[in-house]
Amino acid sequence: MNDHPKGPRFYLPSNCVLSLKVAVRLLVILFAVVSCTLFATKVRATPIPKSEAKDRNPKENKSDLSETLNDEEEQLEEKAYGDGRPTKGAEIPFLGGGEAGGPRLEAPTERNRLGQDVDAEEEEYGEESPPLTIGKTPPSVPLLWTNEVKKFLDYFQESRRHVFSQWLARSSQYVPSMKEILRENGLPEDLVYLALIESGFNLKAHSPAEAWGPWQIIADTGRRYGLRINRWIDERLDPIKSTQAASKYLKEMYDMFDCWLLTQAGYNAGENRVLRAIKKTDNTDFWYLARNGYLPPETRNYVPKFMAATIIAKDPEKFGFMDLEYRPPFLYEEVAVPGMTPLKRIARWSNASYEEIKRLNPELKLGLTPPNYPNYKVKIPRGSKEILRENMVAYLQEQSSKEEDRSLSFRWRKARGKRGSLALVKKKGRKSGRRLATLRAKKRNKPDRTSLVAGAAKKRRQILSRVVKNTRTARLK
């Protein structure tokens, strides 16, 4: 404060003036934000007149954001596929899940493949497929046309085209029998293509996690569903038995999740990991769990990869896979054989090659049937069952005729080894070891081994006594 003609005046420091200006500007900005928020809330809460609601098309009553996303998806599709992309109503419909007459699986997003509504697709593709002959219609696996699926469609057609062609050519061997097993267990046939992306139908495929076979089953899971896994046999490599175990596992997980997308994710990552993600988010939408990082990266891509592989495998020519060299189907007959029977002997009995028998029985790790597994059934080529039985019966009869002589010879050698000389062996009375050896020699028209050994020993004794006598005579001289 100082003297002034108009009276005293007060001055503020420069830093205080600056602070006041900043505060005023912040208040103005805050007021503008609050005003905009209140206005937007009021506009949303304004009801639509009934007259306008009746005239309005339900498909036009969508947000601008949904329409924008729809346009972007259509542009991406045209850019990726041009005029050759699959058309609406072709081989790539959205197949609903659930049992016959039950609820369909809801789409993971508000607008499914190419932005179309679920209700519109239901009208176009009709109701569920007709029931099969197992008394209960298996739920169908949903196939969606999303950006993730398009990415793997391009992946299989471009960078992995050669490998995927081999997978498709190999699939003709096992797909028919595997589909039959899936139908018997009340599961959709499309699940057979899980083995396509797991192993490419390579029976001896294995992963760093020690998962083996066409379905890539780990040891604990295989034993849980009845597969034998030991040093002699690994039934995870058997395309039939492993498919039966995988069917039980998939059916159990579907009963747990009631959703095929989560079931596929559980098959890849394990049901416990999927359950933890659901418990953490309280959300059962696979796409929500995948896109928000609650599932591992491999599992996020697993389901879109399966959908893309299934779409191509159902119509490979439509996606450019021409002139595939399909392999013959996996046809065989089963015959029970004794334990510890070599596969080479089975090949001789069935008049087949050893490579063919080994190809039909990949689960036998050491090339012979396992012990302690009575009447183990081996697979042989069709039409050779009667020949194998005749040859096997003749071989077993020949072996049984020699069994008595083998047992007798074994007991004689055992008794001789214990006592250090020919011992008395009990065989329908007591006979000396020398007598037993003589009888065996006469039976086989061979010289008496025992007498030859005794003569050689006598000769050695004579030579030894002669040497000793000569030595004594030399000393006396």
PyMOL commands that set and color helices and strands:
alter all, ss='L'
color gray80, all
select helices_A, chain A and resi 14-45+50-55+58-60+64-84+113-115+118-125+147-157+161-184+189-199+219-224+235-237+239-257+260-269+271-281+286-291+297-314+316-319+343-349+354-360+385-419+433-444+449-476
alter helices_A, ss='H'
color red, helices_A
select strands_A, chain A and resi 333-337+376-380+425-426+430-431
alter strands_A, ss='S'
color yellow, strands_A
deselect
rebuild
show_as cartoon
